[in-house]
Amino acid sequence: MADSVLLEAFLSGNYSQWNSRIATLNDIKEIDLYQEKIDWPNVDFKHFNFLYPVIFSGTEFVNNAVVLQNLQGNNKFHFDQCKFHKSLILAPRFQGSFNNAEFFDSISISPLRYCEFSGSKFHKLVKLEPGDYRNIYFSNTEFHSKIVAEECRFHKLLDFNSALFKDKVNFKGAIFEKEVYFKEASFQGEVQFTNTQFKGFTYLNSCKFKLAPDFQNAKFHEGTDFTNTEFQDVASPFAYNNYRTLKNKMNSLQAYYEANIFYALEQQSLLRKFRWRKDFWNIILLGVNHISNKHNQSWIRGVAFTLGIGFVFYFLFLKSIGEPISPSLNFDIERFGELAKKFWIFMNPLHSVDFLNTDSTSWSSFFDYVGRIFIGYGIYQTIQAFRKFGRK
């Protein structure tokens, strides 16, 4: 039977002709159903034994669920650029690709040896059934609904680079035996890696998390990378606990730079949890810490805070002793220049009490004393921020 006749029988739903040739397709090198529109009740490939690749590039499955189960032999299916309006079921032994495909209904995936979904869009639930998976590629993929992969074991590479997750991501109890890639991925919903084991390199660098991810009881590989990752959530009820968990995990791996990042997020989340009436002084302390060096993250803030607070107290100090520091008819520009030079002496917390050779007042002594405290604190905060790469 010629290729065209065989394809016509397949497209018309005449399975008797198709099945009569299924065991002896040696004369057909590959089956290519390019840019067809299939509108059968179901597309079911159960128990089929394909000896060559089957290509559905650009095909649109309109009112039919696609079932790929109990396949025999070395089956390779290519559904690149296809559209699936109904559910898709992938069972063990399937190998193939769905690159740049679009799924408008749910998809159920059983343990696979090799499959590509790069550049695809999923509008409904994606469910990976528990079991052992090999190489799976989801790079540049968009998930508009949940993806669930509880209790899955990934023995080979798992690629989610540049993926977009608009809903919940659930990898509870999953085990990653080898490297896993989430580089430049965007997580816009809840992220759960509870009880997950990362046994290989884990690339979470340059990601964006809209909500604080949950890594409770997770086991990390020492090659875990969070470089340049953005965590936007400090207000959700679970943010504080989730960042504290990540901080402790990174400290246990001696990844002090990452631990310091999560420490800062933990403190910002804690600040949001406090209430003014009940935790007034805690809010003041955390607020000043955030302003002065962003919880050990910004030495520039430390310098700016120190200079700014020094200027405020020096100004108050000069006003309290009657120095001409405000523009007026009797303003002395030369004296003002001398006082400006003395500012750097005032910035030394150990400066002499009479460094201006003037008589002090009660208020000048007060501003001088309090200024020393805040300037010293600002210097300390600046030093702490410089130590963020080695701080335990």
N, C-alpha and C positions, 0 to 999 in steps of 0.2 A: 504494500500500500504506500502510495506516495505521501510525502510530507503534507501537502496541501489537503489531501483527502482525509488523512488522519486528523489534522487539526480541525477540519470542518466537522468531523464526527465528534470530536471532543467538545467543541464550542456549542454544538447543537444538543449536547447531552446524551448522545448515543454511546453509552458506556460499553455496550456489547462489542462494538467494533474496536473501541479503545482497549478493552481488557483482552480481546483476542490477540492483540499485537504486543501486549505489555511485556511478555517474556522474551520476545525476539525483536527487540528494537535495535539490533546491532547495525542495521542499515541506516538508522537515523542518528546522526552525531549529536544533535541537541534539539530540544523542542522549544520554540520561541513563539510566545503569544504576545506580540508587541502592540501596545496601545489598544487593546481590545476592551470592550465594555461587557462584563459578564453579569447576567441578571437571573441566574438560576436560584432555586430555593436554597441550595447548599452546594458548597464546593468541598468535597470530601475525598481525601487521598489515602484513606485507611488501607493498609496492606498492599499498597502499590510498590512495585519493584522497578524503579527507574535506573537504567544503566548509564544514562547521560544527563547532563544538566538540563533543568527545565527553567525557562526564562519567561517571566511575566512583566517585563519592563513597561512601565506606564499604564498597566492594566487597571481598570476601576471595577471593584467588586461592589455592586450596588445593594442588592437585597439578599445577600447570602453570607452565612457564616463560613469561614474557611477553617477546615480541620486538617491538620498535618500530624497524623498519629500512626503508630505501628508501621512505619515505613521500613522497607527492606533495602539492603544493598547500600551502595555509596551514593546516597541521595544528595543532590545539590540543587537547591531552588533559589532563584533570584527574583525577588519581588521589588526591585529597585524602582523608585518613583511611582509606586502603586498607591491606590486609595482603597481603604477598607471601611465600608460604611457599617458593617456588622462585626461581630466578635471574631477574634482569631485565636485559635488554639494550637500551640506548638508543643509537641510531645518529645520524649527522648529520641535520640538518634538523628534528629533534624540537623542539617547543616545548610547554611545559605545566607542570604543577605536581604535586608529591607532598607537599603540606603535611600535617604530622601523620600521615604514613604510617609503616608498620612493615615492615621487610625482614628476613626470617629466613634468607635465603640471599644469596649474593654478587650484586653489581650491577656491570655493566660499562657505562661511559659513554664514548661517542665525542664529539668536539667538538660543542658545542651552541650555539645562538644565545641561548636563554633557557630557564631552568628553575628552579623553586623546590622546595626540600626542607625548608623551615623547619619546625621542631618535629618532625622525623621521627626514627626510631630505626633504626640499621643494626646488625644482629647479626653479620654476616659481612663479608668483604672488600668495600671500595668501590674500584674501579679506574677512574681517569680516563685514557683512552688519550691518548698524545701527540697534540698538534694545537692548533688555535686555538679558544678558547672566548670567549663573550661574557658576558652577565650570568648569574651563578650565585649562588643564595642557599641557604646552609646554616645560617642563624641558629637558635639554640636547638635544634640537632640533637645527637643522641647517637650516637657511633661506638663500638660495643663491640668492634670488631675493627679491623684496619688500614685506613688510607686511603692510597692510592698515587696520586700525580699527577706522576710523573717526566716531564720534558721537555715539560710543558704550557705553553702561552702564553695568558694571560688578558688579553684586549684591553679588557674593560670591568670593571665592578664585580664583586668577589668578596667575599661576605659570610659570615663564620664567627662573627659576634658571639654570645657566650654559648654557644658549642658545647662539648660535652664529648667529649674524645678519651681513651678508656680504653686504647688500644693504640698502636702505632707510627704516626707521621705522617711521610710521605715526600713531600717536594716537591723532590727533587734535580733541579737543572737547570731548574726552572720559571722563567718570566718573567712578572712582573706589570706590565703596561703602565700600568695605572691604579691607583686606590686599592684596598687590600685591608684588610678588617676582621677582626680577631681579638679585639676588645674583650671583656673578661670571659670569655674562653675558658679552659677548664681542660684542661691536657695532662698525662695521668697515665702516659704511656709515653714511649718514645724519640721525639725530634723531630729531623728532618733537613731542613735548608734548604741543603744543600751546593750550591755553584755556582749559587745562586738569584739572580735579579736583581729588585730592587724599584725600579721606575722611577717609581712614584707614591707618594703618602702611604701609610704602613703603620702601622696602628693595632694595637699589641700592648699597649695599656694595660690595667691592672687584670686581667691574666691570672695564671694559676697554672701553673708548670712544676714537676712533680714531679722530673724529671730535667733536667740542664743541656742546653739545646738546641744543636744543631750548626749553625753558620752559616759553616763553613769556605769561604773563597773567595766568599762572598756579596757582592753589591753593594747597598748601602743607599741609599735616597733620604734627603735631608736632613730630610724630614718624618717620619722614623721615631719613633714614640712608645712608650716603655716605662714611662710614668708609673704608679706604684702597682702595678707588676707584681711578683709574688712568685716568687722562685726558691728552691726548697726543697732542692736538691741541692748538697751540698758534699763528698760521700763517694764518688761513683762514679769509676771510673778515668779517665773522659774529662772530668770536670767542670773541672779546672784548665785544660786546653787550650781548652775551649769558652768559658769565661769570659774567658780571655786574648784570644781572637779577638774577642769582642764588645767588650772594653775598647779594643782597638786600632782597631776599626771606628768606635766612637763618638768616639775621639780624632781620627780622620781627618775626622770631620764637625764637629769642634769642639763636640760635645755632651758637655761636661765633667762635667755632673751625672750623666748616664747612665754615662759612662766611670768615674767614681768608684765607682758602685754595683758595676760589674763588677770593678773593682780589688779591692774588699772581698771579693767572692765568690771571686775568684782567690786571694787570700791565705788565706781560710778553707779552700779546697780544697787549697792547697799544704800547709797545716798538717796536714791529714788524710793527705797522702801521705807525710809524714816518719815515720821510725821512731826510737824513743827511743835505741837504741844507736848508730845511725849519725848521727843529726841532732839530738843533744841540745840544743846551743846554738841551732840554728835554731828548734827547737820553743819554747824559752824566749823567744826574741826575738819570734816571731810570736804566742805566747800572751800576752805582756805587751802587745803592740800591740792584740790583740783585746780584752783586758780594759780597756785604758785609753781607747780611743775607737772600738772596733769597726772598725778600719782606716779611720779618717777619716770614719766615718758618724755618730757620736754624740758631740756636745759635752757632753751630760749625763754620759756615762760619763767624759769627761775631767775634769769638775769633781768628780765623785764619787771618781774615782781619786786626784786631787790632794789633796783633803781627807782621804781615808782614809789614804793613805800618809803625809801630813803628821802626822796624829794618832798613827799607830803610832810614827814616829820621835821625835816630841815626847815621847810617853810613855816610850820607852826612854831618851831623853836625860835626862828628869827622874829616872827611877829610878837612872840611873848616877851622878847627883850627890847622891843621898839626899834628894830633896825628898819631903815627905809628901803623896803623891797617892792613896794607898789608904786606905779607911776603917779607922780603928783608934781605940784609946782616946786617943791623942795627936793625933788628926786636927785640923788647923788650918784651919777653913773660910775664914778671911780670907786666909790664904796661898794656899789653893787657888784662890780667886777671882782673886788677883793673877796666879797662874800661868796661869789660863785666859785672861786678857786678853793675856798675853805670847805665846799660841799664834799669834796673827795676825802677830806679829813674826817668829816662827820660820818661818812660811809664806813669808816673803820670802827667796828664795835668797841675797840679798846682805846678810842681817842681820849685825850685829856678833857677834863670837865671845863677848864677855862681856855679852850683852844682859840676862842675869839678875843680873849683878854677883856671881857665885859662882865659886869655884875649879873649874876643869875637871879631868877625869880622862881617862885614855887612852880609856876606853869612851865617855865623853860626847863627846869630840872625834870619835871614829869615827862615832857615831850622828848627830852634827851634820853631818859631812861627807857621809856617804852620804845623809842626809835631804835635803840641798840638791840633790844630783844627781837624786833621784827626784821631788822637788817641781818642779824645773825641767823635768824630762821631762814631768810631768803638765800643766804650763802649756803647753808646746809642743804636746802632743797635743790639748789643748782648742782651741788656735788652729787647728791643722790641720783639725779637724772643722768649725770655723766656715767654713773656706775651701772646703768641698766643692762649692759651686755654681760656683766659678770656677777650681778647681784643675786644672792640666793634668797 
